[in-house]
Amino acid sequence: MAQARELLRKGELVFASAAVQAALASEQTVPQSLWEEIPRLLERHRNAAHPDLYAPAPGGTATAEATRAAYYLLA
């Protein structure tokens, strides 16, 4: 889970989401501290004009893939 946290800090939303999904698929536990930190880490990825959409990297253009990845992490 350290990898997912680090990827989010680096601005790699899609890869971070994939890391969390892989960890959960292999029955690893996601620390509560990461779940609590995710909303703050995702703020940089929000699209300013459309705050329900997310970009793969901070300041980028929102994409369906990044938005799905963000909502997976927020669920």
C-alpha positions in Angstrom: 0.0 0.0 0.0 3.0 2.2 0.4 3.3 2.0 -3.4 -0.3 3.2 -4.0 0.2 6.1 -1.6 3.5 7.1 -3.3 2.0 6.9 -6.7 -0.8 9.2 -5.6 1.7 11.7 -4.2 3.6 11.6 -7.5 0.3 12.3 -9.4 -0.1 8.9 -10.9 -3.9 8.4 -10.3 -4.5 5.5 -12.7 -1.5 3.5 -11.5 -2.3 4.1 -7.9 -5.8 2.9 -8.4 -4.5 -0.2 -10.1 -2.1 -0.9 -7.2 -5.0 -0.7 -4.7 -7.2 -3.0 -6.9 -4.3 -5.5 -7.1 -3.7 -5.4 -3.4 -7.4 -6.0 -2.7 -7.6 -8.8 -5.2 -4.7 -10.5 -3.5 -6.5 -10.1 -0.1 -4.1 -7.5 1.3 -5.4 -5.1 3.8 -5.6 -1.4 2.9 -4.7 0.7 5.9 -7.4 3.0 7.2 -4.9 5.8 7.0 -4.7 5.5 3.2 -8.5 5.4 2.8 -8.6 8.6 4.9 -5.8 10.3 2.9 -7.2 9.5 -0.6 -9.8 12.3 -0.9 -7.1 14.9 -0.1 -4.7 13.3 -2.5 -7.3 13.2 -5.3 -8.1 16.9 -5.0 -5.2 17.8 -7.3 -6.7 15.6 -10.0 -10.1 17.3 -10.1 -11.1 19.1 -13.2 -11.7 22.8 -12.3 -14.5 23.3 -14.7 -16.2 19.9 -14.0 -15.3 18.9 -10.4 -16.9 15.5 -10.8 -14.3 14.5 -13.3 -10.6 13.6 -12.7 -7.4 13.9 -14.7 -4.7 11.2 -14.7 -2.1 13.7 -13.5 -2.6 17.0 -11.7 -3.5 19.9 -14.0 -4.2 17.5 -16.9 -7.3 17.0 -18.9 -10.0 14.8 -17.3 -10.4 11.3 -18.8 -12.9 8.5 -18.4 -10.1 6.2 -17.2 -8.9 8.6 -14.5 -12.4 9.4 -13.4 -13.2 5.7 -13.0 -9.9 5.2 -11.1 -10.7 8.1 -8.8 -14.3 6.9 -8.1 -12.9 3.4 -7.4 -10.6 4.8 -4.8 -13.4 6.9 -3.3 -15.9 4.1 -3.0 
